[in-house]
Amino acid sequence: MASFKPTKVQFLPKLGEKVTEETLYWKNYKSPVQIKEFGAITKIDFSPLPPHNYAVTASTRIHIYGPHSQEPIRSFTRFRDTAYGGSFRGDGKLLVAGSEEGLIRLFDISGRVALRQFAGHSKAVHVTSFLSDGFRVVSGSDDLSCRVWDVPSAVELSSLTEHTDYVRALAPSKLNPDLFVTGSYDHTVKVFDMRSGSSVMTMQHGHPVECVLLYPSEALLVSTGGRYVKVWDLLKGGQELVSLKNHHKTVTCACLSSVGNKLLTGSLDRHIKVYNSSYKVVHNFDCDASILSMAIAPDDEALAVGMTNGVLSVRHRRHQKDKETLTSRRRRGPSYQVFVKGKNFVPRQDDFLVSKPVKQYLRKYDKQLKSFEVSKALDTALQTWTRTSKPDVTVAVIIELNRRGTLKNALAGRNEEILFFLCFQRFCTCEMCLCVDLYQQVFHESPVVERLLQRLMEVLGREAELQQELLQVLGILDTLFASLTPRKEVMAHETNTRGGFGKDVAQCTEKSLCQCVLRFC
């Protein structure tokens, strides 16, 4: 007696994302480590020198974290109100920050008390940074002004009031100590030159500007605001190079990776987008809350993200050594050792090999098919979870029932919901026609079924039109190929065989579809 053969389920390949070296590079980050802060995290800045500690500005304090520490190694709490914009100097020894009270404080990383305090702004100072010479500080405030301060004497050197709304973005030039870029809620991005005492270039972003960023060559400038990320060519006088709209909410922050200068943007929609050199999204990070700030380490070893709920999310890069250590530490249980025992044993030439029959495990629908319970097997295949999550299993069971000749018995006594699934899951035409033949006497009793059959007739009509168009295209291609190939003598019976194959297949498909359509009329 032959053994029962399980139903063969044909799994079709899924169209996944295109895997590239960039995709693998950004997927090589570990699961995020989350640290709870005292308020919304408005600024994250990495130290330019190893070991690349990073400053986190949240609420009324600034915390300094180590590369792998989950507790702050130093804290600055000398703020009466909310602190903003904590940024390192180029040598990583000084830190400058603004505040809600309008004061700017300068800290030594090894101390706790402010070394300098700059007073002059009348409203909150949201952005601060060092110029590339390290002896001057630039700040942007809600009093619509940008001011430049001298660090040794704590004196204001210049005040620029060209913006007409809050100044919320700032990026100093690393190549020229007299240049810096500002972004404002008046929808403009301005490039200031301290030698002229005014702006030398103005770009219209079109939305309130949240962040500005200079590429290392400083030929390109990135501005974010609204749902848009715009790249400007400074060598062409501030011409807009590209405008990106991949986020669903306001883009609040942006940064550049050290490897390949890949652009990363964070938004209130809780997503981080990674762009390649042609500004196509190659990877996406998901976060638990809206993103306010983001920074990546100079060596790309850590990606820190600050969110509105006060959670700091830090992702560290996974190395090959970590993978090997994890694999070596993983232990197998005793059940696995029993399972693989003797699997690799190779019998000798004189040994008598006794084969042990392998136990066959059947699915529920296969057990019912083995017992000739065709209706129950179809019920199992048409369960809600199976037909929505694994429709290929349902199709395989129906094809197996049709092969056995018992599909008509299994389809008897079905409701409208099952008929809807059977008619619109793109099965073979014979299954559709069998369903119509079985229920054509009671179709007119249900308005739902009549409406579904009307839709099915429209779908089949469009399919027939597509078949006609494909035949026309096939004829055009045959003509083109015939004109391109050199002429040679061909036997008459060979010509008939070649010309009739495609026509027979197309006519067969069209005939079956048209028959099914005519049954509904």
C-alpha positions in Angstrom: 0.0 0.0 0.0 1.4 3.4 -1.1 2.0 5.9 1.7 0.0 9.2 1.8 1.7 12.1 0.1 1.2 15.5 1.8 -0.2 18.4 -0.1 2.5 20.3 -2.0 2.3 24.0 -1.2 3.9 26.2 -3.8 5.6 29.1 -2.1 6.2 32.1 -4.4 9.2 34.3 -3.8 8.6 37.6 -2.1 9.9 40.9 -3.6 12.0 42.2 -0.7 14.2 45.3 -0.5 17.3 45.5 -2.6 20.2 44.4 -0.4 23.3 46.5 -0.9 26.5 47.2 1.0 25.1 50.4 2.4 22.0 48.5 3.6 24.2 45.9 5.3 26.3 48.6 6.8 23.4 50.4 8.5 21.8 47.1 9.6 24.9 46.3 11.6 23.8 48.3 14.6 22.7 46.6 17.9 19.4 47.0 19.6 19.1 50.5 21.2 20.1 51.1 24.8 17.5 53.5 26.3 18.4 56.0 29.0 15.7 58.1 30.8 16.4 61.8 31.1 14.6 64.5 33.0 12.9 66.2 30.1 12.8 66.4 26.3 16.3 66.1 24.8 16.9 69.1 22.6 20.6 68.6 21.7 23.2 65.9 21.4 26.8 66.6 20.5 29.7 64.2 20.3 33.2 65.2 21.3 35.6 65.3 18.3 38.4 63.6 20.2 38.5 60.0 21.3 36.9 58.3 23.2 34.1 60.5 21.8 32.0 61.2 24.8 28.7 63.0 24.1 26.8 65.8 25.7 23.0 65.5 26.2 21.0 68.7 26.8 17.7 68.0 28.5 15.6 70.1 30.9 17.8 72.2 33.3 21.0 70.2 33.0 23.7 68.8 30.6 25.0 65.3 31.1 28.2 63.9 29.6 28.1 60.2 28.8 30.9 57.9 27.9 30.8 55.8 24.7 29.4 52.7 26.5 28.2 54.1 29.8 24.6 54.3 30.8 25.2 56.7 33.7 26.5 60.2 33.2 30.2 60.7 34.0 29.7 64.4 34.5 26.8 66.7 34.9 26.3 70.5 34.6 23.4 71.8 36.6 24.1 75.5 37.0 21.0 76.5 35.0 18.0 78.2 36.6 15.8 77.4 33.6 15.8 75.1 30.6 19.2 74.6 29.0 19.7 74.5 25.2 22.3 73.8 22.6 25.2 72.2 24.5 28.2 72.0 22.0 31.8 71.0 22.3 34.8 73.0 21.1 37.1 71.5 18.5 39.6 70.2 21.1 36.8 68.7 23.3 37.9 70.6 26.4 35.2 73.3 26.6 31.4 73.2 26.4 29.1 76.1 25.6 25.3 76.2 26.1 22.4 78.6 26.0 19.4 78.8 28.3 15.8 80.0 28.5 16.8 83.0 30.6 18.9 84.4 27.8 22.4 83.7 29.3 25.2 81.7 27.6 27.5 79.7 29.8 30.9 78.3 29.1 32.1 75.2 31.0 35.3 73.3 31.4 34.8 69.6 30.8 37.0 68.7 33.9 35.1 71.2 36.2 31.6 72.0 37.2 31.4 75.8 37.6 30.9 78.0 34.5 34.1 79.7 33.4 32.4 82.5 31.4 28.9 83.9 31.3 27.7 85.9 28.3 24.8 88.3 28.8 23.2 90.3 26.1 20.2 88.4 24.7 16.8 89.5 25.8 15.1 86.1 25.2 15.9 82.4 25.1 19.1 81.3 23.4 18.3 78.0 21.6 21.5 77.5 19.5 25.2 78.0 20.4 28.5 76.9 18.9 32.2 77.7 18.7 33.7 79.2 15.6 36.5 77.1 14.1 39.3 79.3 15.7 38.0 78.2 19.1 38.2 81.7 20.6 34.8 83.0 19.6 31.3 81.8 20.3 28.2 82.4 18.1 24.6 82.3 19.4 21.1 82.5 18.0 18.2 83.7 20.1 14.4 84.2 20.1 15.1 88.0 20.1 15.7 87.6 16.4 19.5 88.3 16.7 22.7 86.4 16.2 25.6 87.5 18.4 29.4 86.7 18.3 31.3 86.7 21.6 34.9 86.8 22.5 35.8 83.9 24.9 38.9 85.4 26.7 37.2 88.7 27.5 33.5 87.7 27.5 32.7 90.7 25.4 30.2 90.9 22.6 32.0 91.4 19.2 29.0 91.7 16.8 25.2 91.6 16.7 23.4 90.6 13.5 19.6 91.2 13.3 18.7 90.3 9.7 16.2 87.5 10.7 12.6 88.4 11.3 11.7 85.4 13.4 13.2 83.0 16.0 16.7 81.8 15.1 16.7 78.0 15.8 19.5 76.6 13.6 23.2 77.2 13.5 26.2 75.7 11.7 29.7 77.2 11.8 32.2 76.7 9.1 35.2 74.5 9.9 37.3 75.8 7.1 36.8 79.6 7.6 36.6 81.0 11.2 34.6 84.0 9.9 31.7 82.2 8.3 28.6 80.6 9.9 25.1 79.6 8.7 21.9 80.3 10.5 18.3 79.1 10.0 15.2 80.8 11.2 11.4 80.4 11.5 11.1 83.2 8.9 11.8 80.4 6.3 15.2 81.7 5.4 18.8 80.3 5.6 21.5 82.9 5.7 25.3 82.7 5.4 27.1 85.4 7.5 30.6 86.7 7.0 32.1 88.4 10.1 34.5 90.4 7.8 31.6 92.2 6.2 29.4 92.2 9.2 26.3 91.0 7.3 24.9 88.1 5.4 26.5 87.2 2.0 23.9 84.6 0.9 20.2 84.0 1.5 18.2 80.9 0.6 14.4 80.5 0.9 13.5 77.1 2.5 9.8 77.7 2.3 9.1 76.4 5.9 10.3 77.2 9.4 14.0 76.0 9.5 14.8 73.5 12.3 18.3 72.5 11.4 21.2 73.5 9.1 24.2 71.3 8.2 27.4 71.9 6.2 29.1 69.1 4.3 32.9 68.7 5.1 33.8 70.3 1.8 31.4 73.1 2.6 30.2 73.2 -1.0 26.8 71.8 -0.1 24.4 73.0 2.6 21.5 71.0 4.1 18.4 72.6 5.6 15.5 70.9 7.2 12.1 72.3 8.0 8.5 71.1 7.6 8.4 67.8 5.8 11.3 68.9 3.5 15.0 68.3 3.4 16.7 70.6 0.9 20.3 70.5 -0.3 21.8 73.8 -1.6 24.9 74.3 -3.8 26.9 77.2 -2.2 29.3 77.3 -5.1 26.5 78.3 -7.4 25.2 81.1 -5.2 22.8 79.0 -3.1 21.1 77.2 -5.9 18.7 74.4 -4.7 20.2 71.1 -5.7 17.5 68.7 -4.5 14.4 68.7 -2.3 13.5 65.5 -0.4 10.1 64.7 1.1 10.3 61.3 2.6 9.0 62.1 6.1 5.4 62.5 7.2 6.0 65.1 9.8 8.4 68.0 10.6 12.1 67.1 10.1 13.8 68.3 13.3 17.4 67.2 13.0 20.1 66.0 10.6 23.7 64.7 10.7 26.4 63.3 8.5 28.2 59.9 8.9 32.0 59.8 8.7 32.0 56.9 6.2 30.9 58.2 2.8 29.2 61.4 4.3 25.8 59.7 4.3 23.0 62.0 5.3 20.7 61.1 8.2 17.5 62.9 9.1 15.2 62.6 12.1 11.6 63.6 12.3 8.5 63.9 14.5 7.1 60.9 12.7 9.6 58.7 14.8 11.7 57.6 11.8 15.3 58.2 10.9 16.1 58.1 7.2 19.5 57.3 5.8 20.3 58.6 2.3 23.1 57.6 -0.1 25.1 59.9 -2.3 22.3 60.1 -4.8 19.8 61.0 -2.0 17.9 57.8 -2.1 16.7 56.2 1.1 18.8 53.1 1.8 17.8 52.4 5.4 15.3 53.4 8.0 15.5 53.3 11.9 12.3 53.3 13.9 12.0 55.0 17.3 9.4 54.9 20.1 8.6 58.6 20.2 9.0 61.8 18.2 12.6 62.7 17.5 14.0 66.1 18.6 17.8 65.6 18.3 20.3 63.2 16.8 24.0 62.8 16.5 26.4 60.1 15.2 29.9 59.5 16.6 32.9 60.7 14.4 33.8 57.0 13.9 30.2 55.9 13.3 30.5 53.6 16.4 27.4 55.0 18.1 24.1 56.7 17.0 22.4 58.7 19.7 18.8 59.9 19.4 16.9 62.2 21.7 13.1 62.1 21.9 10.2 64.2 23.2 9.4 61.8 26.0 12.9 62.3 27.6 14.3 58.9 26.4 17.9 58.8 25.0 18.3 55.9 22.6 21.9 54.8 21.8 22.7 52.2 19.1 26.2 50.8 19.0 27.9 49.2 16.0 28.2 45.4 16.1 31.7 44.0 15.2 32.7 40.6 14.0 34.4 39.9 17.3 31.1 40.4 19.1 29.4 37.9 16.8 32.1 35.3 17.3 31.9 35.7 21.1 28.1 35.5 21.1 28.3 32.3 19.0 30.9 30.7 21.3 29.0 31.5 24.4 25.7 30.0 23.1 25.2 26.6 24.6 23.0 23.9 23.2 20.6 22.0 25.5 20.7 18.3 26.2 17.7 17.7 23.8 19.7 19.1 20.9 22.7 16.8 21.7 20.3 13.7 21.7 18.8 14.9 18.4 22.1 15.2 16.6 23.7 12.1 18.1 24.9 9.7 15.4 23.9 12.0 12.5 27.4 12.3 11.3 28.3 8.7 11.7 29.6 7.1 8.4 29.1 3.3 8.2 32.0 1.1 7.2 32.2 -1.1 4.1 31.4 -4.4 6.0 28.6 -2.9 8.2 25.0 -3.9 7.7 22.9 -0.7 7.7 19.4 -0.9 9.2 17.4 2.1 8.1 14.8 3.5 10.6 11.5 4.7 9.0 11.1 8.4 9.4 7.9 9.4 11.1 5.7 11.6 8.9 4.0 14.6 10.5 0.9 15.8 8.7 -0.9 19.1 8.8 -4.5 19.2 10.0 -5.9 19.5 6.4 -3.6 16.6 5.3 -5.0 14.4 8.0 -8.5 15.2 6.9 -7.7 14.6 3.3 -6.1 11.2 4.3 -9.5 10.4 6.0 -11.4 11.6 2.9 -13.1 14.4 4.9 -13.0 16.8 2.0 -15.4 19.4 3.4 -13.5 19.6 6.7 -10.2 19.9 4.9 -11.6 22.9 2.9 -13.0 24.4 6.1 -9.5 24.1 7.7 -7.9 25.8 4.6 -10.5 28.6 4.6 -10.1 29.6 8.2 -9.7 33.3 8.6 -6.0 33.2 9.8 -5.0 30.8 7.0 -6.7 32.5 4.1 -5.4 35.9 5.1 -1.9 35.1 6.3 -1.2 32.0 4.1 -3.4 32.1 1.1 -0.9 29.8 -0.8 -2.0 27.0 1.6 -5.6 27.6 0.7 -4.9 27.5 -3.0 -2.9 24.3 -2.7 -5.7 22.5 -0.8 -8.3 23.6 -3.5 -6.0 22.5 -6.3 -5.5 19.1 -4.5 -9.3 18.7 -4.2 -9.8 19.6 -7.8 -7.2 17.0 -8.8 -9.0 14.3 -6.7 -12.3 15.3 -8.3 -14.0 16.1 -5.0 -13.9 19.9 -5.1 -17.6 20.1 -6.1 -18.6 18.2 -3.0 -16.4 20.3 -0.8 -17.8 23.6 -2.1 -21.4 22.6 -1.4 -23.2 24.5 1.4 -20.9 27.6 1.6 -21.9 31.1 2.7 -21.4 34.5 1.0 -18.1 35.2 2.7 -16.5 32.0 1.4 -17.8 32.6 -2.1 -16.3 36.0 -2.1 -12.9 34.6 -1.2 -13.2 31.9 -3.8 -14.1 34.3 -6.6 -11.5 37.0 -5.9 -8.3 35.2 -5.0 -7.2 34.7 -8.6 -7.5 30.9 -8.7 -7.6 29.0 -11.9 -10.5 29.6 -14.2 -11.9 26.1 -13.8 -12.4 26.6 -10.0 -14.3 29.8 -10.7 -16.5 28.1 -13.3 -17.2 25.2 -11.0 -18.3 27.6 -8.2 -20.6 29.4 -10.7 -22.1 26.1 -11.9 -22.8 25.0 -8.4 -24.5 28.2 -7.2 -26.0 29.7 -10.3 -29.6 28.7 -9.2 -29.4 30.8 -6.0 -27.2 33.7 -7.1 -30.2 36.0 -7.7 -31.5 35.5 -4.1 -28.6 37.4 -2.6 -27.9 41.1 -3.6 -24.4 40.7 -2.1 -23.5 37.8 -4.4 -25.0 39.6 -7.4 -22.8 42.6 -6.7 -19.7 40.4 -6.3 -20.4 38.6 -9.5 -20.8 41.9 -11.3 -17.3 42.9 -10.1 -16.0 39.5 -11.1 -17.4 39.9 -14.6 -15.7 43.3 -14.9 -12.4 41.8 -13.8 -12.7 39.0 -16.3 -13.6 41.4 -19.0 -10.5 43.5 -18.4 -8.4 40.3 -18.4 -9.8 39.4 -21.8 -8.9 42.8 -23.1 -5.4 42.4 -21.8 -5.1 39.1 -23.6 -6.1 40.7 -26.9 -3.5 43.5 -26.3 -0.8 40.9 -25.6 -1.7 39.1 -28.8 -1.3 42.3 -30.7 2.1 43.0 -29.1 3.1 39.4 -29.8 2.3 40.0 -33.5 4.4 43.2 -33.6 7.4 41.5 -32.0 7.1 38.6 -34.5 7.2 41.1 -37.3 10.2 42.9 -35.9 12.2 39.7 -35.2 11.4 38.4 -38.7 12.8 41.6 -40.3 16.0 41.5 -38.2 16.9 37.8 -38.8 18.4 36.7 -42.2 16.1 34.8 -44.5 16.5 31.1 -44.9 14.4 28.3 -46.2 12.2 26.6 -43.7 10.1 23.5 -44.1 6.3 24.0 -44.3 5.4 21.8 -41.3 8.0 23.6 -39.1 6.4 27.0 -39.9 3.0 25.7 -39.0 4.3 24.4 -35.6 6.0 27.6 -34.7 3.1 29.8 -35.7 0.5 27.8 -33.9 1.9 27.3 -30.4 1.5 30.8 -29.1 -1.8 31.2 -30.8 -3.2 28.0 -29.3 -2.2 29.0 -25.8 -3.7 32.5 -26.1 -6.9 31.2 -27.7 -7.3 28.6 -24.9 -6.9 31.2 -22.2 -9.2 33.7 -23.9 -11.8 31.0 -24.6 -11.9 29.9 -21.0 -12.2 33.4 -19.7 -14.9 34.3 -22.2 -17.0 31.2 -21.3 -16.9 32.2 -17.7 -18.0 35.8 -18.6 -20.8 34.6 -20.7 -22.2 32.4 -17.9 -22.9 35.6 -15.8 -24.8 37.3 -18.6 
